[in-house]
Amino acid sequence: MITVFEMLKTTAANYALYRQTRNEIANLPAHIALDLGIYPGDAERIAREAVYGKAA
């Protein structure tokens, strides 16, 4: 059984990973983002899907 502390710890770790991923995508140089087919304006959506999974 998961404790409240474990749940909070997991939530905090996921949020930290989301923020790091979002920031890295948003700060990609334009030529690299273009090569990868990524629009930096979609950084929040891409990071959310990467960390939390795609919403059904």
Helices and strands as residue ranges (DSSP letters): H 4-26, H 30-36, G 40-42, H 43-52
